[in-house]
Amino acid sequence: MRPTAGRIASRLGSGAKEFYRTGLLGPFGQNDLVHYETRLKDGLDDETFSIAMEILAEAATEGLTSTS
């Protein structure tokens, strides 16, 4: 079974989680995320890019609505 993004994130520890929260979700990180998205779009056709973005969005939010 392949690990999901949520399982991987749960193993990262507080330092990596804090970096993600403050680094990538902060103002400077938004520029990086836009850059990564642009690079992904440049490398994929429109349909594949759309699918990739859906997968990434699901992976990023996995476990956020879990009550356990």
Phi, psi and omega per residue, in radians:
M1 nan 2.234 3.115
R2 -1.314 2.402 3.088
P3 -1.216 2.472 3.094
T4 -1.562 2.932 3.135
A5 -1.028 -0.663 3.135
G6 -1.121 -0.736 3.120
R7 -1.165 -0.702 3.115
I8 -1.122 -0.804 -3.128
A9 -1.068 -0.622 -3.126
S10 -1.192 -0.351 3.133
R11 -1.642 -0.106 -3.030
L12 -1.230 -0.564 -3.088
G13 1.650 2.935 -3.020
S14 -1.170 -0.571 -3.129
G15 -1.111 -0.810 3.136
A16 -1.200 -0.687 3.122
K17 -1.121 -0.690 3.124
E18 -1.159 -0.719 3.088
F19 -1.053 -0.787 3.135
Y20 -1.054 -0.813 -3.084
R21 -1.138 -0.802 -3.076
T22 -1.574 -0.600 -3.083
G23 -1.426 -0.991 -3.070
L24 -1.454 -0.496 -3.138
L25 -1.618 -0.112 3.103
G26 -1.420 3.141 -3.075
P27 -1.012 -0.752 -3.122
F28 -1.257 -0.607 3.130
G29 -1.153 -0.515 3.118
Q30 -1.064 -0.664 3.079
N31 -1.081 -0.732 3.112
D32 -1.110 -0.761 -3.123
L33 -1.111 -0.693 3.090
V34 -1.111 -0.715 3.106
H35 -1.066 -0.812 -3.138
Y36 -1.088 -0.723 3.133
E37 -1.122 -0.725 3.127
T38 -1.111 -0.746 3.110
R39 -1.096 -0.705 3.114
L40 -1.106 -0.770 -3.139
K41 -1.111 -0.666 3.123
D42 -1.124 -0.510 -3.069
G43 -1.633 -0.133 -3.080
L44 -2.195 2.716 3.002
D45 -1.316 2.957 -3.027
D46 -1.026 -0.772 -3.106
E47 -1.153 -0.774 -3.141
T48 -1.167 -0.673 3.092
F49 -1.065 -0.761 3.126
S50 -1.052 -0.765 3.116
I51 -1.126 -0.755 3.138
A52 -1.073 -0.721 3.127
M53 -1.147 -0.663 3.079
E54 -1.104 -0.761 3.124
I55 -1.094 -0.788 -3.139
L56 -1.125 -0.692 3.116
A57 -1.128 -0.732 3.116
E58 -1.136 -0.747 3.130
A59 -1.118 -0.667 -3.110
A60 -1.216 -0.514 -3.083
T61 -1.798 -0.029 -3.129
E62 -1.014 2.248 3.100
G63 1.512 -0.153 -3.113
L64 -1.240 -0.483 -3.131
T65 -1.763 0.053 -3.141
S66 -1.231 2.444 3.120
T67 -1.690 -0.009 -3.129
S68 -1.574 nan nan
